Amino acid sequence: MEKATERHFFEHAKLEPNSLERQKCHWCQLRSFATHKKLPVTIVNETDDGATLPPHFRFIDKSILTDGVSPAEQEFRSGCQCADDEECMYSSCLCLEEMAPDSDAGSGDEGGRDGRPRRKRFAYHSHGAKRGMLRSRILHSREPIYECHSGCSCTLRCPNRVVERGRQIPLQIFRTDERGWGVRCPVDLKKGQFVDKYLGEIITGKEADRRRAHSSMAKRKDVYLFALDKFSDENSLDHRLAGPPLEVDGEFMSGPTRFINHSCDPNMRIFARVGDHADKHIHDLALFAIRDIAAGEELTFDYVDGLEELDSDAHDPAMTKDMTPCLCRSKKCRRWLW
């Protein structure tokens, strides 16, 4: 690992910022992020000094839209017109119109400036030590999260812009004993805390199938591909939601979350996060802690969370020869990924 970093630390400062060598350097890519000085992403290998990150992988800080993928047209975009940031916690906020209200909201509605009841649909705690953490109702469900965004009248400090504000913690990519690279956080994380988004190339379903077919190990390719299918509906009036869902491929371009390992008993979960409702087809994949996580503990999520359990064929040697074994070593391990 030290040999891999020598050129970066001793030679790259002398090179032009846009030089090809610096563009291909993982440390230079990470140092170019606007958040680097305050919230760095580091890479360490204390297990196998000869191992380095894949040479053709590139760090990015936002997903890349590829051919055939486009955001909504400007005329279909919308944002809330809340009078202030506090207003964004209630049903009067346009961004929350599709978010389910609390089951007991009827007894605790508050009157708005127009006298109409305001039912709290806000996904996050807004005060105290839990401020900015996902509320339990959302954390223990598979509901999507709706947030305010750049098209809204509220400010960037709005309590409904947690994912919108981006990663707020440092991360470290490290070499594990048996499972390649993993990710941990050098500070404690609280239950419900936003960690980071899963980034990558956003591609069409057709392109995703092509990449699977051309992968030397199609099953391995599925480790990096995540379908944006939370809002897929063949009866939708939006043709982008009625057709095959887009997919995010983080194998060749992604952020640090690309190196997070699977666990059958994870400490994080992926949630679909929507900013502008017109862009549901390219919603974010946001990772949140589902329990308190101690500093230095490996971060994990369930790659197949929400899918049906493997059937009895998973124990048939004839059926398992082409399946992907699970190496999470948790007490709840299902033995196979898929």
C-alpha positions in Angstrom: 0.0 0.0 0.0 2.9 2.4 0.8 4.3 1.9 -2.7 0.9 2.7 -4.2 0.8 6.0 -2.3 4.4 7.1 -2.9 3.8 8.7 -6.3 0.7 10.5 -5.1 2.4 12.1 -2.0 5.8 12.8 -3.5 5.1 13.6 -7.2 1.5 14.5 -7.9 1.7 17.9 -6.3 4.1 18.8 -9.1 1.7 17.8 -11.8 -1.0 19.8 -13.4 -4.4 19.3 -11.7 -6.0 17.9 -14.9 -3.1 15.7 -15.9 -4.0 12.1 -16.8 -1.9 10.6 -14.0 -3.7 12.7 -11.4 -7.1 11.9 -12.8 -6.4 8.2 -12.5 -5.1 8.5 -8.9 -7.6 7.5 -6.3 -6.2 9.8 -3.6 -6.2 12.8 -6.0 -9.8 12.0 -6.9 -10.8 12.0 -3.2 -8.8 15.2 -2.4 -10.6 17.0 -5.2 -14.0 16.6 -3.4 -15.2 19.9 -1.9 -15.8 18.1 1.4 -12.3 16.6 1.6 -10.7 18.9 4.2 -13.6 18.7 6.7 -15.0 15.2 5.9 -12.2 13.2 4.3 -12.5 9.7 2.8 -9.3 7.8 3.5 -7.9 4.5 2.3 -5.9 2.1 4.5 -4.5 -1.4 4.2 -3.1 -2.9 7.3 -3.8 -6.5 6.2 -2.3 -7.1 2.8 0.2 -4.4 1.7 0.1 -5.5 -1.9 -3.6 -4.9 -2.4 -4.9 -1.7 -3.9 -8.2 -0.5 -5.2 -9.2 -1.5 -8.7 -7.0 0.6 -11.1 -9.9 1.4 -13.5 -12.3 2.5 -10.7 -12.9 6.3 -10.3 -14.3 8.1 -7.3 -17.2 10.5 -8.0 -19.3 12.7 -5.7 -22.5 12.6 -7.7 -24.1 10.0 -10.0 -23.5 10.1 -13.8 -26.5 10.0 -16.2 -25.6 7.9 -19.2 -27.0 7.6 -22.7 -30.8 7.1 -22.7 -31.2 8.6 -19.2 -32.4 12.1 -18.7 -34.0 14.2 -15.8 -37.4 15.6 -16.1 -38.0 18.6 -18.3 -38.0 22.0 -16.6 -41.8 22.6 -17.1 -42.6 19.5 -15.0 -40.4 20.5 -12.1 -41.8 21.8 -8.8 -40.8 22.7 -5.3 -42.5 23.8 -2.1 -43.5 27.4 -1.4 -43.4 27.1 2.4 -43.2 30.4 4.2 -40.2 29.3 6.2 -38.1 26.2 7.0 -40.4 25.2 9.9 -43.4 24.9 7.5 -41.6 22.1 5.7 -42.4 19.6 8.5 -46.1 19.5 7.8 -48.6 18.3 5.2 -48.9 21.8 3.8 -45.4 21.3 2.3 -45.7 20.2 -1.4 -42.7 17.9 -1.1 -44.5 15.8 1.5 -47.8 15.4 -0.3 -47.1 11.7 -1.0 -45.7 10.8 2.4 -48.0 8.9 4.7 -49.0 10.8 7.8 -48.4 9.5 11.4 -51.2 7.1 12.4 -52.0 9.3 15.4 -51.7 12.6 13.6 -55.4 13.4 13.8 -55.2 14.0 17.6 -52.2 16.2 17.4 -52.8 18.4 14.3 -51.6 22.0 14.6 -53.3 24.9 12.9 -51.4 26.7 10.1 -51.4 30.3 9.2 -54.5 29.7 7.1 -56.3 28.0 10.0 -56.2 24.5 8.3 -54.8 21.6 10.3 -51.2 20.7 9.6 -50.6 16.9 9.8 -47.0 16.0 10.6 -45.5 13.8 7.8 -41.9 14.8 8.3 -39.4 11.9 8.1 -36.9 13.3 10.6 -36.7 14.3 14.2 -36.5 18.1 14.2 -35.4 18.9 17.8 -33.0 17.8 20.5 -30.3 15.1 20.4 -32.1 13.2 17.6 -32.4 16.2 15.3 -31.8 15.0 11.7 -32.3 11.3 12.5 -34.9 9.3 10.8 -38.0 8.8 12.9 -38.7 5.2 14.0 -41.8 4.9 11.9 -39.7 5.4 8.7 -36.6 3.6 10.0 -38.5 0.4 10.5 -40.4 0.5 7.3 -39.6 0.5 3.6 -41.3 3.8 2.9 -39.6 6.2 0.6 -38.3 9.5 2.0 -39.4 12.8 0.4 -37.2 15.8 0.9 -37.1 19.5 -0.1 -34.6 20.3 -2.7 -32.9 23.1 -4.8 -36.3 24.0 -6.4 -37.9 24.8 -3.1 -38.3 28.2 -1.4 -36.9 26.9 1.9 -33.2 27.3 2.7 -30.4 24.7 2.7 -30.8 24.7 6.5 -34.3 23.3 6.2 -34.7 20.3 8.5 -36.2 18.4 5.5 -32.9 18.5 3.6 -30.8 15.8 5.3 -29.8 13.8 2.3 -29.9 16.9 0.2 -27.0 18.4 2.2 -24.9 15.3 1.5 -22.5 13.2 3.6 -21.7 14.9 7.0 -19.2 12.3 8.4 -15.7 11.1 7.5 -15.3 7.6 6.1 -12.5 5.1 5.8 -12.1 2.4 3.2 -10.0 -0.4 4.7 -8.8 -3.9 3.7 -10.6 -6.7 5.5 -9.2 -10.2 6.4 -11.4 -12.2 4.1 -13.9 -10.0 2.2 -11.7 -7.6 0.2 -12.3 -3.9 0.9 -14.8 -2.6 3.5 -15.9 0.7 4.9 -16.0 2.1 8.5 -16.5 5.4 10.1 -14.0 6.9 12.6 -16.8 8.5 14.6 -19.8 7.1 16.4 -23.1 7.0 14.4 -26.5 7.2 15.9 -29.6 5.1 15.0 -31.4 6.9 12.2 -28.3 8.9 11.0 -27.7 9.5 7.3 -24.4 8.0 6.2 -24.0 8.6 2.4 -25.6 7.8 -0.9 -24.8 4.9 -3.2 -23.6 6.5 -6.4 -22.7 5.3 -9.8 -23.6 5.4 -13.5 -27.3 5.5 -13.9 -28.1 3.3 -16.9 -31.1 1.9 -18.7 -32.4 -1.6 -17.9 -31.3 -2.7 -21.4 -27.7 -1.5 -20.7 -27.7 -3.2 -17.3 -28.6 -6.5 -19.0 -25.9 -6.0 -21.6 -23.3 -5.4 -18.8 -24.5 -8.5 -17.0 -24.1 -10.5 -20.2 -20.6 -9.2 -20.8 -19.4 -9.6 -17.2 -17.1 -12.5 -16.6 -19.2 -13.3 -13.6 -22.8 -12.2 -14.0 -23.6 -13.0 -10.4 -20.7 -10.8 -9.2 -22.0 -8.0 -11.4 -25.2 -7.9 -9.4 -23.2 -6.8 -6.3 -22.8 -3.4 -8.0 -26.1 -3.0 -9.7 -29.1 -1.6 -7.9 -32.5 -1.1 -9.6 -34.3 2.2 -9.2 -37.6 0.4 -9.1 -39.2 1.8 -5.9 -41.8 3.6 -7.9 -42.1 1.3 -10.9 -45.7 0.8 -12.0 -46.8 -0.6 -15.3 -50.0 1.5 -15.0 -48.3 4.8 -14.3 -49.0 7.7 -16.6 -45.3 8.5 -16.5 -43.7 6.4 -19.2 -40.4 6.4 -17.3 -42.1 4.7 -14.3 -44.3 2.4 -16.4 -41.3 0.9 -18.3 -38.2 -1.0 -17.1 -36.5 0.7 -14.2 -33.2 2.4 -14.5 -30.3 0.9 -12.6 -27.2 2.3 -10.7 -23.9 0.6 -11.6 -21.2 1.5 -9.1 -18.6 -1.0 -10.3 -16.5 1.5 -12.3 -17.6 4.9 -10.9 -18.9 5.5 -7.4 -18.4 7.0 -4.0 -16.9 5.2 -0.9 -20.2 3.3 -0.3 -19.3 1.1 -3.3 -16.9 -0.8 -1.0 -19.4 -1.5 1.8 -19.9 -5.2 2.3 -23.1 -7.2 2.7 -24.3 -8.6 5.9 -27.4 -10.7 6.7 -27.5 -8.8 10.0 -26.6 -5.3 8.8 -26.2 -2.0 10.7 -27.5 0.1 7.8 -30.4 0.1 5.2 -30.9 1.7 1.9 -33.9 4.0 1.5 -35.3 5.5 -1.7 -35.1 9.3 -1.4 -37.0 11.7 -3.6 -36.2 15.3 -4.2 -38.2 16.8 -7.1 -41.2 14.5 -7.6 -40.7 14.7 -11.3 -37.4 12.8 -11.0 -38.8 9.7 -9.2 -37.3 7.5 -11.9 -33.8 8.6 -10.8 -34.4 8.7 -7.1 -31.4 8.5 -4.6 -30.3 5.4 -2.8 -29.6 6.8 0.7 -27.9 4.7 3.4 -29.0 5.2 7.1 -27.8 3.6 10.3 -30.6 1.3 11.7 -28.9 1.1 15.1 -26.1 2.9 17.0 -22.7 2.1 15.3 -19.5 2.4 17.3 -16.5 4.3 15.8 -14.4 1.8 13.8 -17.2 -0.8 13.4 -17.5 -2.1 9.8 -20.5 -0.6 8.0 -22.8 -3.1 6.2 -26.1 -3.4 4.5 -28.2 -6.3 3.2 -27.7 -6.5 -0.6 -31.0 -8.3 -1.0 -33.0 -6.5 1.6 -36.7 -6.9 1.0 -36.5 -9.9 -1.3 -38.1 -13.2 -0.5 -36.1 -15.7 1.5 -34.2 -18.4 -0.5 -36.4 -21.5 -1.0 -35.5 -25.1 -0.2 -33.6 -25.5 -3.4 -30.9 -23.3 -1.9 -29.8 -26.4 0.1 -29.7 -28.7 -2.9 -26.0 -29.1 -4.0 -27.2 -29.4 -7.6 -28.9 -25.9 -7.3 -26.2 -24.2 -5.3 -23.2 -24.8 -7.6 -23.8 -21.5 -9.4 -25.0 -19.5 -6.3 -23.0 -16.8 -4.6 -22.0 -17.8 -1.0 -22.3 -15.2 1.8 -19.2 -14.5 3.8 -20.8 -12.1 6.4 -20.2 -14.6 9.3 -23.2 -13.1 11.2 -25.4 -15.3 13.5 -28.2 -14.6 11.0 -26.2 -15.6 7.9 -28.4 -17.0 5.1 -25.4 -18.8 3.6 -26.1 -17.5 0.1 -26.5 -14.1 -1.5 -28.4 -15.3 -4.6 
